[in-house]
Amino acid sequence: MRRQRYARLQAELAAGGLDGLVLLGSSAVTYATGAAMPAVAGDRAALFRAVAVVVAGESAPHLYTVFDDGVPAEVQLHGPLFPDLDEAMAGLAAALGEHFVSGARVGVDHLSHPMLRGVSGLDWVDASVVLGAAKLVKTVDEVSCIRQAQRLNELAMVDALRLLRPGVRQTDLSAVFLRRVFELGASAGGIDPIWQVMAPSRELGPWTLHGDLAYPTVTTDRFLRHGDVIWVDAGVMWQGYVSDYGRTWIVGAGPNVRQLGQFRRWRAVVDACLEVLGPGVSGLRLGEVAIDANDGVRPWIEHFYLAHGVGTDSAEMPLIGTDFGVDFDSRLVMRPGMVVVLEPVIWEDGAAGYRSEDIVAVTDAGWVKLSGCSYDPYGFAA
């Protein structure tokens, strides 16, 4: 699997005319090198974060890190570079000078402020043109890892759902979920558990800066009340790959007739997408089908999307229904090996709404489901 990923990076470097990559994000470092990276809050100001360097034409990546346990044997291991410290820039520039000549076109996933001030001579470009394309299609082994991560996530959610009742705090649910998922064998957290209580209408908030329905919000020690509608979200990692669990729960009650109608409408949107999903179908077509199935109303939140990918990141390419626009969606064509997380939202102002996530992998002839089929307390669906 590591060899296949690295070969894809090399192929995309050649296709894009880049001389190499400098990667700082933990998921990107893991993807390029196969080394397990410690979880880092925010992944932006980590003093000891690793740096991966991929040089076009070389047979193995370079890894600069203080965490050398479990680094694959083929990786060329070096000491740390500290890309967030001004006083370390001379060392970083010297190290990069060993790999790239002046003026080389190098993809980078994050330029720290010290790097902007202290590293010159390279033509920095956005690494996503290489990373996004390489990660777009998964191998069979990658799909298997995603499926296993999702399985662990869903099993731990069974325990959290059992605890759900009036008087329980959001943080109580997090404690049960996190303990159980690591007992089951998860490698790390991916998405901090979210148990957002949804107000019946937009005017009650919270809102985004643009006045849209805000989701997600940070989990607190709020006590849950009878009848609260909760949008649940969480992700865990297994062998470097992320799950993505999304469901709607109701505290202390089953869904009423209106809420069941929301679920059925959500199911209809997903089923309409799955009816056409397969190789050669564009993201634009999936968006059109979803809107048609929801009576002409776009079934996702303004600042979200109809669908996204999952892999070493919880949200990565393919991205469908974003503010990239219809031209982007029309050029995004499904291929075997793409993993798609469908997460439409059915919102009825005055009655909150329903949100859930289904994960599927595109196959040669259609798709195969990677997530489970239980939607408690709304029941089961195919």
Secondary structure, 3 states (H helix, E strand, C coil): CHHHHHHHHHHHHHHHCCCEEEECCHHHHHHHHCCCCCCCCCCCCCCCCCEEEEECCCCCCEEECCCCCCCCCCCEEECCCCCCCHHHHHHHHHHHHCCCCCCCEEEECCCCHHHHHHCCCCEEEECHHHHHHHHCCCCHHHHHHHHHHHHHHHHHHHHHHHHCCCCCEHHHHHHHHHHHHHHCCCCEEEEEEEEEECCCCHHHCCECCCCCECCCCCCCCCECCCCCEEEEEEEEEECCEECCEEEEEECCCCCCHHHHHHHHHHHHHHHHHHHHCCCCCEHHHHHHHHHHHCCCCCCCCCCCCCEEECCCCCCEEEEECCCCCHHHHHHCECCCCCEEEECCEEECCCCCEEECCEEEEECCCCEEECCCCECCCCCECC
